[in-house]
Amino acid sequence: MKIHRWKIFHTDPSLRPDLYAEREWGIKMKKCCTMLMLVIIGLSGFGCGTKEKGEVTEITLLHGWGTMEEDHQVMRQIYQDFEKENPDIRLNMVSMPSFEKAVAKAQDMLAVGKVPDLVFTGGKGKDDLYAFMVDHGYALDLMPYIREDPELLESISPVIWERWVNENGELYTVSDVLLLSGYWYNKTIFENAGIEKVPEDWNDFFECCEKICRWANEERISTVSLHLDP
């Protein structure tokens, strides 16, 4: 379930829009929104023996952070910082302007046998690209390596285990980020609808929506209790 920024808004001019309050509310039911690093079997140097001094491992990374949007630039900077901190690793990045195009690019590369080492598709392609690569042996099970690295094991969110570990106990992808979003709400509407506190989980959240609907119907006010901003 994708977490959006929620907006509760009204059309009654007596309810001042300047009373809107933004709350960056971390919904407890965290969901992973990105699918990072589907690791391909051909990953250079992964699990191999000790490298010679001065030897550089080259890794082809296909991702969808290719535009000049702020978050895209930040992610590319993170990749560059990783290279600086690990001079024995070179990331050969294939940058696409969106995750959908990253999925399409990965499919094109697979079709001609040019399989990238790492694929980041932002959660896209789970049922086609991801499933195809796992089913046809293009992806590497990360579990044996994770179990041997306590620090890495500790850093992986429980959400990953719940969402991505299959029935055989295999894990082919690990997310680099978990995104939490908030919503906008109107304090006056909350008060008039009898809502005393900000909801703490999904049940509370939808109960708030129901209260706003009941209040709006009783007051005959054209108010939308829940609006998804795409």
C-alpha positions in Angstrom: 0.0 0.0 0.0 1.6 3.2 -1.1 1.6 6.0 1.5 0.6 9.3 0.0 0.5 12.8 1.4 -3.1 13.2 2.6 -5.1 16.4 2.3 -8.3 17.1 4.2 -9.9 20.2 2.7 -13.2 22.0 2.6 -15.3 24.3 0.4 -17.0 26.2 3.1 -15.4 29.8 3.2 -16.3 30.1 6.9 -13.6 27.6 7.7 -10.3 29.5 7.2 -7.8 27.8 5.0 -5.0 29.5 7.0 -5.8 27.1 9.8 -4.4 24.3 7.8 -1.6 22.5 9.7 0.9 20.3 8.1 2.0 17.3 10.1 4.8 15.1 9.0 3.2 12.2 10.6 5.1 8.9 10.4 2.4 6.3 10.0 3.3 3.3 12.1 2.4 0.9 9.3 5.6 1.6 7.4 5.8 0.4 3.8 8.7 0.1 1.6 8.3 2.2 -1.5 11.5 1.4 -3.3 13.0 -1.7 -4.6 16.7 -1.3 -4.6 19.4 -3.3 -5.8 18.1 -6.4 -7.3 21.4 -8.1 -7.4 22.3 -9.9 -10.5 24.3 -13.1 -10.5 27.0 -11.5 -12.6 27.9 -9.0 -9.9 31.6 -8.3 -10.2 33.6 -9.4 -7.3 30.6 -10.2 -5.1 31.6 -13.1 -2.8 34.9 -13.7 -4.7 38.3 -14.1 -3.3 40.6 -11.4 -2.0 41.4 -8.7 -4.6 44.9 -7.7 -5.5 46.0 -4.3 -4.2 45.0 -1.5 -6.5 42.5 -3.7 -8.3 39.2 -1.8 -9.1 35.9 -3.6 -9.1 33.5 -2.2 -11.7 29.8 -2.4 -11.0 27.1 -1.5 -13.5 24.2 0.2 -11.7 20.9 0.9 -13.6 18.7 3.3 -11.8 15.8 5.8 -12.3 17.4 8.8 -10.6 18.4 10.5 -13.9 16.7 13.9 -13.8 17.6 17.2 -12.2 14.9 16.9 -9.5 16.3 17.5 -6.1 15.8 13.9 -4.8 17.4 12.5 -8.0 20.4 14.7 -7.5 20.7 13.7 -3.9 20.7 10.0 -4.7 23.3 10.4 -7.4 25.4 12.3 -4.9 25.1 9.4 -2.5 26.4 7.1 -5.2 29.3 9.4 -5.9 30.1 9.7 -2.1 30.1 5.9 -2.0 32.8 5.8 -4.7 34.9 8.3 -2.8 34.7 6.3 0.4 35.5 3.0 -1.6 38.1 3.9 -4.1 38.5 0.2 -5.1 34.9 0.2 -6.4 33.7 2.1 -9.6 30.0 2.5 -10.3 29.2 2.6 -14.0 25.8 4.2 -13.8 23.1 3.8 -16.4 20.8 6.7 -15.4 17.2 6.8 -16.6 14.8 9.7 -16.0 12.1 7.5 -14.2 11.7 4.2 -12.6 9.3 3.1 -15.4 12.0 3.8 -17.9 14.6 2.0 -15.7 12.3 -1.1 -15.9 12.1 -0.8 -19.6 15.8 -0.4 -20.0 16.5 -3.4 -17.8 14.2 -5.5 -20.0 16.0 -4.2 -23.1 19.4 -5.1 -21.7 18.2 -8.6 -20.7 16.9 -9.2 -24.2 20.3 -8.7 -25.6 22.2 -10.4 -22.8 23.7 -7.3 -21.3 22.7 -7.8 -17.7 23.5 -5.0 -15.2 25.0 -5.9 -11.8 22.5 -3.8 -9.8 19.1 -2.6 -10.7 17.1 0.1 -8.9 13.5 0.4 -10.0 11.9 2.3 -7.2 9.4 -0.5 -6.5 8.3 -0.7 -10.1 8.4 -4.0 -12.1 7.8 -6.3 -9.1 5.4 -8.6 -10.9 7.2 -8.7 -14.2 10.9 -7.7 -14.2 11.7 -8.8 -10.7 9.7 -12.0 -11.0 11.3 -12.8 -14.4 14.8 -12.3 -13.1 14.3 -14.4 -10.0 12.5 -17.2 -11.9 15.1 -17.4 -14.6 18.2 -17.4 -12.4 19.4 -13.8 -13.2 19.2 -12.7 -9.5 21.4 -13.5 -6.6 20.0 -14.7 -3.3 21.4 -12.3 -0.7 20.6 -14.3 2.4 23.9 -16.2 2.8 25.8 -12.9 2.6 23.5 -11.1 4.9 23.8 -13.8 7.6 27.5 -13.5 7.5 27.4 -9.8 8.1 25.9 -8.9 11.5 26.1 -5.1 10.8 24.3 -5.5 7.5 21.7 -7.8 9.1 21.0 -5.3 11.8 20.6 -2.4 9.4 17.8 -4.1 7.3 14.3 -3.0 8.3 11.8 -5.7 9.3 9.6 -4.5 6.5 12.1 -6.0 4.0 11.7 -9.4 5.6 8.0 -9.2 5.6 7.7 -8.1 2.0 10.5 -9.6 0.0 11.6 -12.9 1.7 10.0 -15.7 -0.3 8.6 -19.1 0.9 12.1 -20.6 0.5 13.7 -18.1 2.8 15.4 -16.4 -0.1 15.9 -12.6 -0.5 16.9 -11.0 -3.8 16.4 -7.3 -3.1 17.1 -4.9 -0.3 15.7 -1.3 -0.1 18.0 1.6 0.4 15.3 3.9 1.7 11.9 3.6 3.5 9.7 6.6 2.8 7.2 8.0 5.4 4.8 10.6 4.4 2.4 12.9 6.2 -0.8 14.7 5.4 -2.4 18.1 5.7 -5.3 18.5 8.0 -7.7 21.3 9.0 -7.7 21.9 12.7 -11.1 23.5 12.7 -12.7 20.6 10.8 -11.1 18.2 13.3 -12.5 20.1 16.2 -16.0 20.5 14.7 -16.1 16.8 13.9 -15.2 15.8 17.4 -11.7 14.5 16.6 -9.6 15.1 19.7 -6.2 13.8 18.6 -4.2 13.0 15.5 -4.7 9.4 14.5 -1.9 7.0 15.4 -2.6 4.1 13.0 -4.7 3.3 9.9 -7.8 2.4 11.9 -7.8 5.7 13.7 -7.1 7.5 10.4 -10.2 6.1 8.7 -12.3 6.6 11.8 -11.4 10.3 11.5 -12.6 10.3 7.9 -15.9 8.7 8.9 -16.4 11.3 11.6 -15.7 14.2 9.2 -18.2 12.7 6.7 -20.9 12.4 9.4 -20.2 16.0 10.6 -20.3 17.3 7.1 -23.6 15.6 6.3 -25.2 16.8 9.6 -24.1 20.4 8.9 -24.8 20.1 5.2 -21.4 21.3 4.3 -19.6 20.2 1.1 -16.5 18.8 2.6 -14.3 16.0 1.3 -12.9 14.0 4.2 -10.1 12.4 2.3 -8.2 13.5 -0.8 -5.3 11.7 -2.4 -2.8 14.0 -4.0 -1.2 11.9 -6.7 
